[in-house]
Amino acid sequence: MPTLSSPPFRVVQTPQGSIVATPLPAAGEIDSDCLLQGQREILIRHGSECYRLRHTRNDKLILTK
């Protein structure tokens, strides 16, 4: 009988020095922290267009052209 397996994990060290295991994102999923890398705003080029991705004070993401 097949059983469900645990999702794969990655082990990371936090800025405070703790070691934690976090589940790997699903295929096609990117964590916003990976995109923003500590910044509040980045520019994303898509073809010939440029988009702005902002992380707001209310912890929302806004993508504008």
C-alpha positions as YAML, in Angstrom:
chain: A
units: angstrom
residues:
- id: 1
  name: MET
  ca: [0.00, 0.00, 0.00]
- id: 2
  name: PRO
  ca: [1.52, 3.39, -0.98]
- id: 3
  name: THR
  ca: [2.12, 5.93, 1.76]
- id: 4
  name: LEU
  ca: [2.44, 9.68, 1.62]
- id: 5
  name: SER
  ca: [5.99, 10.82, 2.07]
- id: 6
  name: SER
  ca: [7.15, 13.98, 3.80]
- id: 7
  name: PRO
  ca: [7.94, 16.91, 1.53]
- id: 8
  name: PRO
  ca: [11.64, 17.48, 0.88]
- id: 9
  name: PHE
  ca: [13.29, 19.97, 3.20]
- id: 10
  name: ARG
  ca: [16.23, 22.33, 3.00]
- id: 11
  name: VAL
  ca: [18.29, 23.28, 6.02]
- id: 12
  name: VAL
  ca: [19.13, 26.97, 6.37]
- id: 13
  name: GLN
  ca: [20.83, 29.15, 8.95]
- id: 14
  name: THR
  ca: [18.92, 32.21, 10.12]
- id: 15
  name: PRO
  ca: [20.63, 35.60, 10.59]
- id: 16
  name: GLN
  ca: [20.50, 34.89, 14.34]
- id: 17
  name: GLY
  ca: [22.54, 31.71, 13.82]
- id: 18
  name: SER
  ca: [19.76, 29.16, 14.36]
- id: 19
  name: ILE
  ca: [19.51, 26.17, 12.03]
- id: 20
  name: VAL
  ca: [16.00, 25.47, 10.72]
- id: 21
  name: ALA
  ca: [14.49, 23.03, 8.24]
- id: 22
  name: THR
  ca: [12.06, 24.56, 5.77]
- id: 23
  name: PRO
  ca: [10.01, 22.69, 3.18]
- id: 24
  name: LEU
  ca: [11.11, 23.16, -0.40]
- id: 25
  name: PRO
  ca: [8.65, 25.13, -2.51]
- id: 26
  name: ALA
  ca: [6.46, 23.33, -5.01]
- id: 27
  name: ALA
  ca: [7.62, 23.24, -8.63]
- id: 28
  name: GLY
  ca: [7.24, 26.63, -10.24]
- id: 29
  name: GLU
  ca: [7.06, 28.40, -6.87]
- id: 30
  name: ILE
  ca: [9.57, 31.09, -5.83]
- id: 31
  name: ASP
  ca: [9.70, 32.56, -2.35]
- id: 32
  name: SER
  ca: [9.38, 36.36, -2.36]
- id: 33
  name: ASP
  ca: [12.42, 36.62, -0.05]
- id: 34
  name: CYS
  ca: [14.51, 35.01, -2.80]
- id: 35
  name: LEU
  ca: [13.33, 37.62, -5.29]
- id: 36
  name: LEU
  ca: [13.57, 40.67, -3.05]
- id: 37
  name: GLN
  ca: [16.77, 39.68, -1.17]
- id: 38
  name: GLY
  ca: [16.09, 42.11, 1.68]
- id: 39
  name: GLN
  ca: [15.02, 44.97, -0.59]
- id: 40
  name: ARG
  ca: [11.56, 46.57, -0.55]
- id: 41
  name: GLU
  ca: [11.42, 46.98, -4.33]
- id: 42
  name: ILE
  ca: [12.92, 45.35, -7.42]
- id: 43
  name: LEU
  ca: [12.58, 45.80, -11.17]
- id: 44
  name: ILE
  ca: [11.71, 42.78, -13.29]
- id: 45
  name: ARG
  ca: [12.35, 42.82, -17.03]
- id: 46
  name: HIS
  ca: [9.91, 40.72, -19.07]
- id: 47
  name: GLY
  ca: [10.68, 40.91, -22.78]
- id: 48
  name: SER
  ca: [10.86, 44.59, -23.65]
- id: 49
  name: GLU
  ca: [8.75, 45.66, -20.64]
- id: 50
  name: CYS
  ca: [9.93, 46.59, -17.14]
- id: 51
  name: TYR
  ca: [7.79, 45.88, -14.06]
- id: 52
  name: ARG
  ca: [8.22, 47.05, -10.48]
- id: 53
  name: LEU
  ca: [7.60, 44.60, -7.61]
- id: 54
  name: ARG
  ca: [7.09, 46.35, -4.26]
- id: 55
  name: HIS
  ca: [6.77, 44.90, -0.76]
- id: 56
  name: THR
  ca: [4.43, 47.25, 1.12]
- id: 57
  name: ARG
  ca: [4.35, 48.18, 4.80]
- id: 58
  name: ASN
  ca: [1.17, 46.08, 5.03]
- id: 59
  name: ASP
  ca: [3.16, 43.00, 3.94]
- id: 60
  name: LYS
  ca: [1.56, 42.89, 0.50]
- id: 61
  name: LEU
  ca: [3.23, 42.58, -2.91]
- id: 62
  name: ILE
  ca: [2.32, 45.00, -5.68]
- id: 63
  name: LEU
  ca: [3.42, 44.46, -9.27]
- id: 64
  name: THR
  ca: [3.10, 47.48, -11.56]
- id: 65
  name: LYS
  ca: [4.11, 48.17, -15.14]
...
